[in-house]
Amino acid sequence: MVSTTPAIANGKHTDWQIASTGETGFKSAPVTRFDDLAKSGKLSGVHGVVALRGGRIVFERYMDGDDMKWGESLENVKFGPETLHDIRSVTKSIVGLLYGIALAKGHVPALDTPIVAQFPEYIDLGRDPERERITIRHALTMTLAMEWNENAPYTDPANSEIAMEQAPDRYRFILDRPILAKPGRGWIYSGGAVALVGKIIERGTSQSLPDFAKEVLFDPLGIDAMEWIRGQDGVPSAASGLRLSPRSLARIGQVILQGGEWQGRSVIPKSWLDESFQPAAIVDIGWRGMHYGYLWYLGEEAITDKTGTYGERFIAAFGNGGQRLFVFPGFDFVLAITTGNYNSPDQWMAPAALLFDVFLPSLTDT
């Protein structure tokens, strides 16, 4: 059932506005499609779904199920509007927003600054002319061109993110990876790249990543509850450590739709969002035509209506287990999904079914 949750307006709590899909311009109601899909078993592992249009909740559903907290079993969880959930690598995209906020405040270096120069403690690495060519921009676009492998399961030490978490010094581990090519040439998915970005934010702001995020992003958006998991070295995981509720995740999508503004206040510089959502690399994740910006996926979905077929642009964040945030500016639509299908080869199927079999058809009546 749809219910209300606090939002922030003028420093005081108000309620989410709830609207029917009909009054927000949906061509048909998604409820029947959702229920049919759930009965078919195609939504196995889905825990929460929140859809916004025009800044109002138009659909919300929670389903109980087994969950984990960064690999630790939570057993069966009764999910609701305020239940925190691992968002895994969606964390990366939020760190991208935080860098833009820090940059606007003058706390962090410009994007074309050599990244190894931000870690002067590694004198030997700083003397390597090949590493000096790698910039902060390359980290934000995952075009470091350094060896990194996250194709292995996240339970396997052969996975580079797991190896990073187990390393005695995570930043030396990342910066010391073998260089494969000229930076900027190709895209390699890398939690290490984001760990570097997170550390640069911490050093520049003199705050922990969670504290900075709370001050400049979560508090202004009225996100009262969050958790940021730390590794065994006590470092907050910039790559995958955030836990948010689906409603809070949807707020991130909504502030993007609003050009970085919330309740009349600029939270994220619009210029940063515009730059972040420019294609910087081609990615191969099994989704045709996908690109990558500054830690956000960028795509275009073919939509057919009475005028023919056209491309509808979208912005997305993906996380292990099926965590998803989709933002469709042309539809004024946000979709936040949390699921518990961690490390499953089929983890993409349930969120894909929600997007392609439930919501896009309901928006376009196709």
N, C-alpha and C positions, 0 to 999 in steps of 0.2 A: 504494500500500500504506500501511496505517496504521503509524506508528512513534511513538516517544516523544520528548519534548522536555523540557528542564528547567523545573521550576516552583520557586517559592520556598516553603519551609516552615521556620520558625524560623531564617531566615538561611542555610539550606543548600539546595543543589539536590536536588530529588527528581524523579521522573518523572511525566509526565502519567499519569493512570489511563485505560486503554483499556477500553471496554465494547462488547459487541455491542448492536445495536439491540433485539434480543429481550429481553435482560436489563434494559434500561432502559425497557421498556414500549411500544416501537413496535408498532403493530398489524401492520405488514408491513415487510419489509426494503426500504430505498431503493436498494440497489445495482442491482438489475435495472432499475428505473425510470431511474436515472442512466445506466446503460450504453445503454439503448434511446434515451434522449434524445441522448446523445453521438453514437451511430451515425447518428441522423437529421440531424445537423448543427446542431441547435438550441442547442448549447453552444459554438458558435464563439467564440473569443476568451476563454473562461474559463481562468483560470490557477490558481486555488486555491479549494478549498471545504473548510471545516472546520465540522462540526456537533457541538455539545455537548448532552448531556442529563444532568441530575443532576451537572453539573460534570465529566463524563468525555467524552472524545472517542468519538463513536459512528460518525463517518464522516469521512474525509479523502481528498482526491484532488487531485493536481497534474497540470497539462498544460502542456507546453512551448509557447512561442509568442512572437511579437513583442511587445515592450513598450516603454514610454517612461518617462522620468524628467522629469516636468514639461515635456513637449514635446520633449525630446531623445531621439532614437531610441537604444534599447539593442539593437536588432536581436533575434535569437532568443535567448530566455532559457530555461535549464533550471531550472524552478521546483521548490522543495522546501520543507520545513517552516520553514526559517529564512530564506528569500529575502525581502528587503525588497521592497515594492511600493508605488507611489503609492496612497494611499487618498483623495486629492483632497478633496472636500468633507465626507467623514466627519471630517476634521480639525475642522470647525466644531463638531460635536457634542462632540468631546473637549475643545475649548476651553470649551464650556459646563460641563463637569464641573470643569475647572480653576478657573473663576470661583467655583463653589460652594465648592471647597476653600479658595481664597484668602479668600472672604468669611467662612468659619467661623474662619479664623485672624486675622481683623481687618485684613487687608492691603488690602482694596478697599472702595469705598463701597457703601452700601445701594442696592437696585435702583431706587428712585424718586428717586435723585439726578440732577440735570440732567447730561447727558453732556458738553455743551460746557464745563461748569465744570472738567472733568478735563483740559482743554487750554487753560490760561490764556494760552498764547503767542499764541492767536488772539483778540486783544482785540476786534477788529471783529466777529467772529462771536458772541462772548460778549455783545455789546450788543444782539443781535437777540432781541426778546421771543418770537418764534415758535420760534427754535431753543432757547431756554431751557426750553421745554416738553418737549423730547425727553429722555427718561431712559435710563439703562442698561437698564432693563427693556424698553424699546422696541427696543434693539439686540439683546438676547437673544431676543426674539420676532420680530425682523425686521418690526416695525410702526413703523418710523421715519417712514413716509409721506414719504420724500424720493425724488427721482428717481434711479432706478438700473435699469440694463438689462443683464441677463445672458442675454437671449434670443439675442443675436448669438453666432456661434461664438467659442470661446475663442482663436481665432487672429486675430480681428478687433479692431482698436483701438476699434471702436464698442461692444464689450463693456465694461461699466463696470469689471469686475475687471481686465481687461487695461489699460484706461486708468489705473486706480489704480496698477497696478504700474509704469507708464511715467511717472507724474506726478513732478515734482520733490519734492513733499511729499504723501505719500499721505494723511495725516490731514486736512490742509487740503482736499484734493480731496474727501474723503468728507463732511466737515462743511459744505462750501460748496455741496452739491447743492441744487437748487431744492426748496422744500417744496411738496408737492402737496395736503396735507390735514392735518387734525388728527392728531397722532401717536396710534397705537393703533387707528386706524380700519380699516386693511386691511393685508394681508401682501404685501410685495414682497421677493422673494429678493435677498439682498444680502451679498456677500462683504465689502463695506465695513463693514457693521454689526459683523461678527466681527473685522475688523482693529482697530476701536475697542476692542472688548472685550479683545482680546489686548494692546493697548498699555496699557490701564488695569491689567491684571494685572502687566505688566512694571514699570510705575511704582510700583505698590503693594508689590510684593515685592522690588524692587531686584534682580531677576534677569531674565535673558532667558527668553522663553517656553519654549524647549527645556530650559533648566536647571531651571526651576521644575517643569515636567512630569516630568522625570526624577526629581527629588527626592520629589515628593509623590504621583505616580501610577505612573509606569513602574517605578521601583525597588521600591516596595512590592508591585507585582503580579508581580515577577520578569520583567519585560520588559527583557532585556539589550541588545537591538539596536533602534535606531530612527534615523531621519534626519529632520531638519526643514529643508526647503529654504528658502533666503532669496531675496528679490527682488533686483533690481539695486541697490537702495539698502542692501542688507545686512540688511534687516528679515526675520525669520522670518515666513513666510506663515501667518497664523492662519486664513485662509480655505481653504487647500488644500495646504499644504506638507508634511504628514506622510507618511513612508514607514514602514510596519510590515509584519511578516509576517502571514499570515492567522491563525496561531495567537495572535499577540499581539492582533490585533483581536478574536478570540474571547474573550480574557481580559477585555477591556473589557466585552463583553456579559455575561460571567459575574459580574463584580463588581457589575454593575447588578442581576442576578437575586438576588444575595446581599445586597441592601440596602446596598451600599457597603462591605461587610466582606470582608476577604481574610485567610485564615489567622488568624482571631480578632482582627484589627485593623481598626478603622474607617479606611478610606482616603478614602471620599467620604461626607459626612454624609447619612444616610438622609433627613433632612428636606429636604435640597436635591434629592435624587432625586424625592421625592414631589412637591415643588413644580415641578420641571422637567418632569414628565410630566403636568401638568395642561394641558388644551387652552387655549391663549391666542389662537389665530388659526386661521381656516379657510384651507387651502391648496388651490390648484388645480394639481395636478401629474399629472393624468390618472388618479388613483387615488381612487375615490369615497369620500367621508366622511373624508378625511385632515385632521388638525389639526396644529398646531405648538405645541410647548412652548418650553422654553429651549434652542433650537438642536437639538432632536430632533423627528423626525416621530412622530406618534401616530395609530394606526389601530385598526380593529376588523374582523376578517375573519369572514365568515359560515361557520360550521361546522355540518354536519348529522350527527347521530348518531341513536341509537335514540330519544332523547327529543325529537327535532325539530331545529330550527335555532336556533343561538344565536350571539352575537358573541364572538369570542376576541380580547382586547386584545393589541396588540403595540406595541413601541417600535422605531424604526428610524433609521438614519443612511444617507444616500445620497451617492455621489460620482460625478463624471464618469467615464465609461468603463464603468460598471456595478459600481462598488465598493458593497458593501452590508454592513450589519450589522443583523440582525433579532434581537430579543429578545421571546420569547413567555413571559411569566411563568406563565400558566396551564398551559403545557406543560412548564415548566422547561427551555426549549429556546433555544439560541443558534445562529445560522447566520451565518458570515462568508464573504464571497465577494469575490474579486479577479478582475478581468477587464481586458482591454486594448482595449476597444472605445471608445476616447476620441473624443469629439466626434461619434460616430455617432448618427443619429436613431433607430436601432434598439438602442441600448445597453441599454435597459431589458429587452429580451426574454429574454436568457439568464438573468439573475438571477430574473426573474419565473417562467420555466420551472422553475428549480431549486426555488423556493419552492412554487409551485402544482401542479407536475406530479410532483415528486419527494418533497419532505419533508412537506408538509401531508397529502397522501394517505397517506403511510406512517405518520404519527402518528395519523391518524383512520380509516384503512382505508376511505376514500371513493373 
